[in-house]
Amino acid sequence: MEVGKSMIRVDAADKAAGRAKYTDDMIPRPHLVAKILHSTIANGRVKAIHTEEAMKLPGVVKIVTCFDVPDIQYPTPGHPWSVEEAHQDVCDRKMLTDRVRYYGDDVAAVVAEDEITAQRALRAIRVEYEEWEPALDPQAAMTPGAAAVHDEHPDNVLRHMDLQILSEGAQVKNAEEVLSDPQYLHFSGHYATQMVQHCHIEPAVSYAYMEGGRIVVVSSTQIPHIVRRVCGQALGIGWGDIRVIKPYIGGGFGNKQEVLYEPLNAFLTRAVGGRCVKLELTREEVFQNTRSRHAISMDVEAAVGKDMRIMARRTKAISDQGSYASHGNAIVANTITGFRQCYPDALAHHAEAFTVYTNLPAPGAMRGYGIPQSCFFSECFMDDVAREMGWDPYAFRMKNIMPLGYVDPTNGITCHSTALRECMEKGKEFIHWEELREKYRDQTGPVRRGVGMAIFSYKTGVWPISLETAAARMVLNQDGSVQLQLGATEIGQGGDTVFTQMAAEAAGFPSGRVHIVSSQDTDTAPFDTGAYASRQTYVTGMAIKQTGEEFKGKILDYAAEMLERPAGELDVREGEIVDAGTGEVVLKMYDLAQEAFYSFRHSVHIAAEGTHQCKDNTFAFGCCFAEVEVDIPLGKVTVLQIVNVHDSGRLINPKLAEAQVHGGMSMGLGYALSEEMKFDGKGRLLNGNLLDYKLPTAMDHPELHALFVESDDPSGPFGNKALGEPPAIPVAPAVRNALLHATGVAVNRLPLSPQKLVEEFTRAGLI
């Protein structure tokens, strides 16, 4: 069995030794360097750009302004293309723009012989602006009279959703009827999350050149096939005229599930006659000019039975979309959907959401895709209700969790498997929940302790909201080993390793004899939409399983021909041909491969390629328990111990799964306690670097504990389901709820920073 083993990562040695090649390692020498000129206003229009002085500098090759690029608006999110126009992403971005929508918008680009010259040229360019008052939050943007960020949306609302949902068998008209019913208990709350950055180690970087009349873009991206398509759209050329290569990638977390500067780089190489152009962002540009996690606020109302059953809820969420649509309404749609799914209402649910343009940098996909926000809203609200009623928050949750077989009434996603109850029980036992809840009851003094929890549910992939498709290719090498090619991307998460294990399991080979092609080249890699939505082991995994079984069948057919035995009597085990009944090796794979390649009688190159269109989905589950110590006068929260417990179906590689959870918990702690992008009154980012942006380090962490309860999901290729994003989801509300237990103060806005806590503790009379 290859699936279920904790094998060492297939890329571990090369990465540890520095042999792994990332985008910057592969750039040809010599090459040209491109730098982007960013606007110094947040809202307005470019009247003129003066480049004469910059062009006089020795080494400046080309300057391109917003007036020189194609007048084509294109989409940037890493979503599959749809042949149905209604399902296509919003096209609202150009490579360079004369209509400035945020401080730092892209208005011109310089191509020079070296980086210093390019930077000097940027300083020599003079821009004339017509400046307008910026709208820096959704409320300001929706105020009558506010300037439209995009003319197509004069009220600055990209999209408004309003969904009334009745539970099966409910004898009510709508949620409002239940919310006004005096027989129930009634509660309300307001919660908000902040804008944070992904902070992947490798910045956004690409280089582009022309070869054979086509444009080649080498990029650190999670979505090479989508980058190819969007580059073609942005330049107005055939998608086949673009070739995209993705080497090893130094992290993405969703930021590189966006087409960032690859279209501009493709345009620039064509503008300089096909010479190689490197375009690498500084860390400050990564903060300001790529994507972030959305700041979202939510108002919640609920009617709850005296038996702790949630009868109905009403939510209103407002998402700050910033200056461009990016992933747009999909994020807040996921937020309100996830809020509803985790605790299905007994009678009815009313969800409303606004996605609002503002004059801030545009957020996009980030690990969890709207569910970290949803989980914060939901789990804070659950604790607030439990505290007001004197209920055990654990028992309140257990009363309302999603049952096995639940079917979402709006999209049909089904709970095919769940071990959430067992996860909660395991986490409760680990943290000594009951003992600590009693021990820390009614504390006094300046330093107090508390314990809190949070749960989550998370769908696997994007079906049926969007297309789910993947392909795989397996080829028999001359020595009897296997070559595995995928369009799915390793982005640091260990994808190549689990793909190798899956292929080995499906085809009957040991993992050590399966060689995966780690980079993707859109000219040769099978199609796959990329790394996002915790989809790859689920969707690509099914393509691998399907292809592996076909590949195995072709090997057995050839073996049957060689041995003059029926193929049904044979099997492939441990990479050799065996008697299916006895397990005895009857033919070495090396000998079969040699015969297949070089036989005068019958030469055949054994290979298989399969496409899987996934038309199913399922829920992963988990919970987080945290114990904290709070220094009230300092407003300081110290996490003493923390544990995540996950139901991600069958684990493909337990050690890699544990590493995924540790990384997600670390991100969750930063989200909870310190991370926040801050802007001044002009829309300028104030902390766009790793010194001023308070990202926690290893020195700020407690010991991280990752536990699992394995279910066997019938819809997963090997019983598996989502794990990539879930670990980051429940940490922040668990820490917040532990703070609530310690102090009695409900802090409803992230992050739980010292300044904010001192203000809240002062307001509550603790200081």
C-alpha positions, -999 to +999 in steps of 0.1 A: +000+000+000+015+034-010-014+055+000-014+061+038+024+059+042+045+087+056+071+087+029+097+115+026+088+143+002+101+136-033+115+171-035+130+172+000+166+165-009+168+189-038+152+217-018+173+211+013+205+210-008+196+241-028+194+222-061+157+229-067+153+256-094+129+284-088+120+311-114+148+335-105+173+306-107+164+300-143+165+334-159+189+335-189+219+358-188+219+385-201+184+397-197+165+430-195+149+442-163+114+457-161+101+480-133+066+494-128+057+530-121+029+532-095+005+560-090+009+584-061-028+590-057-056+567-048-083+579-071-082+600-103-069+600-138-035+603-155-035+635-176+000+631-191+032+611-186+065+628-194+093+602-202+118+624-221+143+626-192+141+590-184+147+579-220+180+599-220+195+576-194+220+552-208+207+516-206+170+525-208+156+503-236+119+510-236+093+529-216+057+519-220+028+540-205-008+534-199-015+551-233+005+525-252-010+492-240-040+475-257-073+489-247-084+455-235-100+447-201-094+412-189-101+390-158-073+381-134-086+354-110-075+318-112-109+304-121-117+280-149-129+297-181-166+293-188-182+291-223-212+307-207-208+345-205-229+347-173-203+325-155-172+344-167-151+365-143-154+403-143-131+419-169-121+452-152-083+454-154-058+466-180-021+460-181-015+497-173-042+522-166-048+559-170-078+556-146-061+553-112-082+533-087-058+528-057-026+543-044+001+523-063-019+515-094+002+507-125+006+536-149+038+529-167+067+504-171+104+508-178+126+481-195+163+487-190+196+468-192+198+465-154+178+470-122+196+502-111+190+519-144+153+509-144+149+523-109+166+556-119+143+558-149+112+555-128+124+584-107+129+605-138+094+600-151+069+628-143+032+621-142+003+647-142-028+636-124-064+648-119-070+637-083-104+628-068-114+621-032-109+583-025-134+561-008-114+539+016-141+517+031-173+501+018-196+524+037-180+555+022-180+539-012-218+531-010-226+567+002-247+586-024-224+610-043-192+588-039-172+587-071-176+554-090-145+533-089-157+516-121-183+534-143-201+501-148-210+501-111-221+537-102-231+527-067-197+508-063-216+476-055-200+449-076-227+425-066-255+422-041-269+388-030-301+381-011-310+345-004-340+332+015-337+295+023-362+272+040-351+240+056-367+208+044-401+203+060-402+238+076-437+252+080-427+289+079-427+316+052-392+329+058-364+335+084-380+368+095-411+349+107-390+328+130-368+357+141-398+375+154-414+345+171-415+351+209-413+314+217-376+315+208-345+331+223-332+360+203-296+372+198-276+395+176-239+405+170-216+424+148-182+410+138-154+421+115-121+408+100-091+427+086-071+427+054-040+406+057-012+395+032+000+360+023+036+367+030+050+338+009+088+337+009+092+340-029+078+373-044+058+374-075+084+370-103+084+361-140+105+364-171+093+364-207+109+360-241+099+351-276+107+319-294+094+307-328+071+337-330+054+328-297+057+344-263+071+322-235+064+332-199+082+315-170+064+324-138+060+315-101+023+307-104-002+282-090-022+282-123+000+279-154-028+269-178-050+298-166-021+322-169-017+311-205-053+319-213-054+353-195-022+364-212-038+356-245-069+375-236-050+406-223-029+409-254-057+400-278-038+371-293-045+333-296-040+314-264-019+290-283+006+318-291+015+318-254+035+292-236+037+292-198+063+274-177+060+270-139+091+259-121+093+252-083+074+279-064+083+294-031+047+296-017+015+312-029-013+306-005-038+319-031-019+350-040-005+332-070-039+319-078-042+352-097-027+363-130-006+391-116+020+407-139+025+379-165+004+397-192+024+429-188+056+409-190+044+392-221+036+426-236+070+440-227+090+412-243+071+417-275+077+455-272+115+449-271+117+425-300+114+393-280+144+398-258+142+382-223+126+406-197+126+399-160+098+414-139+102+408-102+083+426-075+099+440-044+084+429-010+067+463-008+051+458-042+040+423-032+021+439-003+007+468-023+002+454-058-007+418-055-036+404-034-047+400+002-075+385+023-107+404+022-118+426+051-154+415+057-179+425+083-211+407+092-242+414+112-259+383+127-293+377+141-306+344+154-336+327+170-325+297+192-347+272+209-345+267+247-331+232+239-301+250+222-312+242+187-306+271+161-340+277+145-332+305+121-305+331+114-302+363+093-268+376+082-257+406+063-220+406+051-201+435+035-169+427+017-143+453+008-133+444-027-108+472-032-101+486-066-106+456-089-129+426-090-102+399-088-121+369-074-149+393-067-182+382-052-171+346-050-153+353-017-182+367+002-206+342-014-184+315+001-184+333+034-222+334+038-226+299+024-200+285+048-217+303+077-250+286+069-235+252+062-216+246+094-247+247+116-278+241+094-308+260+106-337+240+118-363+262+100-349+290+078-320+312+069-317+346+053-283+356+039-274+390+023-241+400+010-225+431-007-192+431-026-181+467-027-154+485-048-132+509-028-100+528-035-077+503-018-055+475-033-077+446-045-080+415-023-083+381-039-079+344-030-062+335+003-060+302+021-096+294+031-113+316+005-137+335+027-142+307+053-117+321+079-139+352+080-171+330+081-156+309+108-147+339+129-182+353+126-199+320+133-177+308+162-176+341+180-214+342+178-218+307+191-197+315+221-214+348+227-248+331+227-236+303+250-221+328+274-253+349+276-273+317+283-248+300+306-245+271+282-214+250+276-201+263+242-190+227+234-225+213+241-241+241+222-220+233+191-226+196+194-263+202+194-262+220+160-234+205+139-239+193+103-253+157+102-241+130+079-261+131+046-268+169+048-274+183+013-270+220+008-303+234-005-287+259-029-259+240-045-264+203-037-231+197-020-235+166+002-220+155+034-208+121+023-187+115+054-182+132+088-161+126+119-166+161+133-182+147+165-152+125+170-128+153+163-145+175+189-143+147+214-106+141+207-098+178+210-119+181+242-100+153+258-066+166+246-071+201+260-088+189+292-118+211+283-141+206+313-113+208+338-099+241+324-133+256+319-140+251+356-105+260+367-106+294+350-141+304+359-146+338+376-110+349+377-097+382+391-064+400+388-043+414+360-032+381+344-059+355+336-062+323+316-089+309+295-097+281+271-117+284+239-127+264+208-140+267+173-152+242+146-154+245+108-167+227+077-150+232+043-160+219+009-135+201-013-130+219-047-153+242-065-180+220-081-208+228-088-201+265-086-174+262-112-159+236-135-137+209-120-115+191-144-080+176-144-059+153-165-029+130-159-004+111-181+017+081-172+044+066-194+064+034-190+102+041-191+127+017-207+138+005-173+104-004-161+099+027-140+070+052-145+070+088-157+041+109-142+030+142-158+004+165-145-009+200-149-015+202-112+011+222-093+034+217-064+035+250-045+053+239-014+025+219+001+038+184-008+015+179-038+042+161-059+047+136-031+010+126-027+005+126-065+034+101-066+019+079-039-015+080-057-001+070-090+019+042-074-011+029-056-033+030-087-008+014-111+007-012-086+042+003-084+063+013-054+065+051-050+103+050-056+098+039-091+074+067-101+091+098-113+070+129-113+077+159-136+076+187-110+075+217-133+046+224-156+049+235-192+016+243-209+030+230-242+034+195-227+017+192-193-019+178-193-045+203-186-053+211-150-068+243-136-042+244-108-036+246-070-065+261-052-097+252-033-080+222-016-090+204-048-059+187-061-058+154-041-096+152-047-100+162-084-065+155-098-063+125-075-093+110-094-076+117-127-044+100-114-064+070-102-083+067-135-051+070-155-032+046-133-058+019-137-058+023-175-020+023-175-019-009-154-044-025-178-022-018-208+008-033-191-012-064-182-024-067-218+012-066-231+023-091-203-005-114-213+008-113-249+043-121-238+034-149-214+005-162-235-018-161-205-051-143-200-046-108-186-072-116-159-048-140-144-021-114-139-016-083-117+010-056-111+023-056-076+054-038-063+062-029-099+064-065-112+040-087-131+026-114-107+002-142-108-030-127-095-039-157-074-005-166-058+013-133-059+043-150-075+064-128-098+060-142-133+076-114-153+100-085-144+088-051-153+122-043-167+120-072-191+085-062-202+096-026-208+126-037-228+104-060-250+078-033-254+102-006-266+126-027-287+108-058-299+110-065-336+078-084-332+056-058-315+071-025-303+047-003-283+053+026-261+030+020-232+013+051-219-020+063-206-037+097-203-070+104-187-093+133-180-116+134-150-144+159-148-154+160-112-191+164-106-192+158-069-181+175-037-179+168+000-172+184+033-140+183+054-144+191+091-123+199+121-119+219+153-094+240+172-089+242+210-067+269+225-055+278+260-043+314+265-029+337+291-040+373+290-020+402+306-048+427+309-028+459+316-005+451+286-033+439+263-011+409+256-024+374+247+000+345+250-012+312+235-001+284+259-013+254+240-033+248+208-045+218+190-062+213+157-082+181+150-091+173+114-114+150+095-099+151+060-110+116+051-083+091+045-048+106+048-026+100+018+006+109+037+002+114+075+034+132+081+027+157+052-008+161+066+007+170+100+030+195+083+001+211+065-018+215+098+012+231+115+016+256+087-021+265+087-021+269+125+008+293+123-011+314+097-041+313+119-022+326+149-009+356+129-045+363+117-057+362+153-031+383+171-011+407+150-014+408+112-032+437+096-026+459+066-029+495+076-036+526+054-035+563+059-063+588+049-049+590+014-050+552+008-013+547+012-002+514+027+017+521+059+032+487+068+039+470+035+071+453+045+081+424+068+095+448+095+063+468+101+038+441+092+037+420+124+041+385+111+047+360+139+079+340+138+088+306+154+097+325+185+061+336+189+045+302+187+035+276+213+040+240+205+015+231+177-005+199+180-021+183+150-045+153+155-067+135+130-098+113+129-098+095+096-131+089+078-134+072+045-151+095+021-168+075-007-166+104-032-128+108-029-104+088-051-088+072-021-113+081+006-096+115+009-110+151+011-098+187+017-069+194+039-048+222+023-068+252+035-087+239+066-059+242+092-058+280+089-096+284+094-106+278+131-075+292+150-085+329+153-120+323+167-106+296+191-081+322+205-107+349+207-131+326+225-103+317+250-098+354+255-136+357+262-134+329+287-104+345+305-117+380+307-154+380+300-147+406+272-160+398+237-137+413+212-155+411+178-129+426+155-095+411+144-066+412+151-065+409+189-037+434+191-025+450+223-038+485+214-072+471+206-074+449+237-064+477+260-092+498+245-117+470+250-105+462+285-107+499+295-142+501+281-152+470+301-138+485+333-109+459+337-083+487+333 
